[in-house]
Amino acid sequence: MTKKEDTKEPSTRQPGITNTKNVHYVNNEKFLEELVLHKEKVQYAKLNGLDKPVVSNYLGECFLKIATHLSYKANFINYTYRDDMISDGIENCLIAAEKFDPLKSSNPFAYYTQIIYFAFIRRIQKEKKQQDTKYKMIQNMDLDQFINQSEGNEEYVTYIIDMMKKQMDTFNTDKK
């Protein structure tokens, strides 16, 4: 046998499935082809005064896969609003679908990963701002008025006050 056989080591990611290590969840070449095709459709629609075309299912799947896999990184995995982060990333990709320039780069995966990354960062900042506002509102709340308004529900008032104290304690330890 003079021809050398191409031996690829099977991946250990999913038992029972024989994947090769060089198989990625987004095929960059096909992704690039679909983006070029979409960009041509957008330009044709602009020239002819038509509505903007919808992205293909493949492009949508790529955006979803990139956003989902990026959300599994250690710096994003533990947020309770991770689904919102993914949605924001996909939305930003759809907005920028025709902005990718294949003349400048042939790596759309990296381009859209950056878009999604910064969408995640913006969502985290928004959520932290909302959380700060909520805690400031709780701190400034007049508890005496709250207690007087809810006479007859002492158990409920006690529960709410205990819950607020716990929240404030966790908020103060997060700030340190």
C-alpha positions as CSV (number, residue, x, y, z in Angstrom):
1,M,0.0,0.0,0.0
2,T,1.8,3.1,-1.2
3,K,-1.0,5.5,-0.4
4,K,-1.1,6.6,3.2
5,E,-4.5,6.2,4.8
6,D,-6.0,9.2,6.5
7,T,-6.3,8.1,10.1
8,K,-8.2,10.5,12.4
9,E,-8.6,9.9,16.1
10,P,-12.2,9.6,17.2
11,S,-13.5,12.3,19.5
12,T,-14.4,11.5,23.1
13,R,-17.2,14.0,23.3
14,Q,-20.1,11.8,22.8
15,P,-19.7,8.0,23.4
16,G,-21.1,5.8,20.7
17,I,-20.8,8.5,18.0
18,T,-17.7,8.4,15.8
19,N,-16.9,12.1,15.2
20,T,-13.5,13.2,14.2
21,K,-11.7,15.9,16.1
22,N,-11.5,18.3,13.2
23,V,-15.3,18.5,12.8
24,H,-16.7,21.7,14.2
25,Y,-20.2,22.6,15.1
26,V,-20.2,25.4,12.4
27,N,-18.7,24.8,9.0
28,N,-16.9,28.1,8.3
29,E,-16.7,27.6,4.5
30,K,-20.4,26.8,4.2
31,F,-21.2,29.6,6.6
32,L,-19.2,32.0,4.4
33,E,-21.0,30.8,1.2
34,E,-24.4,31.3,2.8
35,L,-23.5,34.8,4.0
36,V,-22.2,35.8,0.5
37,L,-25.5,34.5,-1.0
38,H,-27.5,36.4,1.6
39,K,-25.6,39.5,0.9
40,E,-26.3,39.2,-2.8
41,K,-30.0,38.8,-2.1
42,V,-30.0,41.9,0.1
43,Q,-28.3,43.9,-2.6
44,Y,-30.7,42.7,-5.2
45,A,-33.7,43.6,-3.0
46,K,-32.3,47.1,-2.4
47,L,-31.7,47.7,-6.1
48,N,-35.2,46.5,-7.0
49,G,-37.0,48.2,-4.1
50,L,-38.1,44.9,-2.5
51,D,-38.3,44.0,1.1
52,K,-35.2,42.8,2.9
53,P,-34.9,39.0,2.5
54,V,-35.1,36.7,5.5
55,V,-31.9,34.9,6.4
56,S,-31.7,31.2,5.6
57,N,-32.3,28.5,8.1
58,Y,-28.7,27.5,7.9
59,L,-27.5,31.0,8.9
60,G,-30.1,31.1,11.7
61,E,-28.8,27.7,13.0
62,C,-25.2,28.9,12.8
63,F,-26.1,32.0,14.8
64,L,-27.9,29.9,17.4
65,K,-25.1,27.4,17.7
66,I,-22.4,30.1,18.1
67,A,-24.5,31.9,20.7
68,T,-25.4,28.7,22.6
69,H,-21.8,27.4,22.7
70,L,-20.4,30.8,23.7
71,S,-22.9,30.9,26.6
72,Y,-21.3,27.7,28.0
73,K,-18.0,29.5,28.6
74,A,-17.1,29.9,32.2
75,N,-17.6,33.6,32.3
76,F,-21.2,33.3,31.1
77,I,-22.5,29.9,32.3
78,N,-23.9,30.9,35.7
79,Y,-26.1,33.8,34.8
80,T,-29.8,33.2,35.4
81,Y,-30.6,35.3,32.3
82,R,-28.4,33.3,29.9
83,D,-31.4,32.7,27.6
84,D,-31.8,36.4,27.3
85,M,-28.1,36.8,26.5
86,I,-28.4,34.2,23.7
87,S,-31.5,35.9,22.3
88,D,-29.6,39.3,22.3
89,G,-26.7,37.7,20.5
90,I,-28.9,36.1,17.8
91,E,-30.7,39.4,17.4
92,N,-27.5,41.3,16.9
93,C,-26.3,38.7,14.4
94,L,-29.5,39.0,12.4
95,I,-29.1,42.8,12.3
96,A,-25.5,42.4,11.1
97,A,-26.2,39.5,8.8
98,E,-25.4,41.5,5.6
99,K,-22.6,43.6,7.2
100,F,-19.9,40.9,7.0
101,D,-17.5,41.7,4.2
102,P,-15.9,38.6,2.6
103,L,-13.3,40.8,0.9
104,K,-11.8,41.8,4.3
105,S,-12.0,38.4,6.0
106,S,-12.9,34.8,5.2
107,N,-13.7,34.0,8.9
108,P,-17.4,34.8,9.6
109,F,-17.4,32.5,12.6
110,A,-15.0,34.9,14.4
111,Y,-16.9,38.0,13.3
112,Y,-20.2,36.8,14.6
113,T,-18.7,35.3,17.8
114,Q,-17.4,38.8,18.6
115,I,-20.9,40.3,17.9
116,I,-22.5,37.8,20.2
117,Y,-19.8,38.2,22.9
118,F,-20.4,42.0,23.1
119,A,-24.2,41.4,23.1
120,F,-23.6,39.2,26.2
121,I,-21.6,41.9,27.9
122,R,-24.2,44.5,27.2
123,R,-27.0,42.2,28.6
124,I,-24.9,41.6,31.8
125,Q,-24.4,45.4,32.2
126,K,-28.2,46.0,31.7
127,E,-29.1,43.4,34.2
128,K,-26.7,44.7,36.8
129,K,-28.0,48.2,36.4
130,Q,-31.6,46.9,36.9
131,Q,-30.4,44.9,40.0
132,D,-28.8,48.0,41.5
133,T,-31.9,50.0,40.9
134,K,-34.0,47.4,42.6
135,Y,-31.8,47.2,45.6
136,K,-31.7,51.0,46.0
137,M,-35.5,51.0,45.9
138,I,-35.6,48.4,48.6
139,Q,-33.1,50.3,50.7
140,N,-35.2,53.5,50.4
141,M,-38.5,51.8,51.0
142,D,-40.4,52.9,54.1
143,L,-41.0,49.7,56.0
144,D,-43.2,51.3,58.6
145,Q,-45.7,52.3,55.9
146,F,-45.5,48.8,54.4
147,I,-46.3,47.2,57.8
148,N,-49.2,49.6,58.6
149,Q,-50.8,49.0,55.2
150,S,-50.7,45.2,55.6
151,E,-52.4,44.8,59.0
152,G,-53.7,41.3,59.7
153,N,-51.0,39.7,57.6
154,E,-48.2,39.6,60.1
155,E,-46.8,36.3,58.7
156,Y,-46.6,37.7,55.3
157,V,-45.0,40.9,56.5
158,T,-42.4,38.9,58.5
159,Y,-41.7,36.7,55.5
160,I,-41.2,39.7,53.2
161,I,-38.9,41.5,55.6
162,D,-36.8,38.4,56.2
163,M,-36.5,37.9,52.4
164,M,-35.5,41.5,51.9
165,K,-32.8,41.3,54.6
166,K,-31.4,38.2,52.9
167,Q,-31.3,40.0,49.6
168,M,-29.6,43.0,51.1
169,D,-27.0,40.8,52.8
170,T,-26.2,39.1,49.5
171,F,-26.2,42.4,47.7
172,N,-23.8,43.9,50.2
173,T,-21.4,40.9,50.1
174,D,-21.4,41.2,46.2
175,K,-20.5,44.8,46.4
176,K,-17.4,44.1,48.5
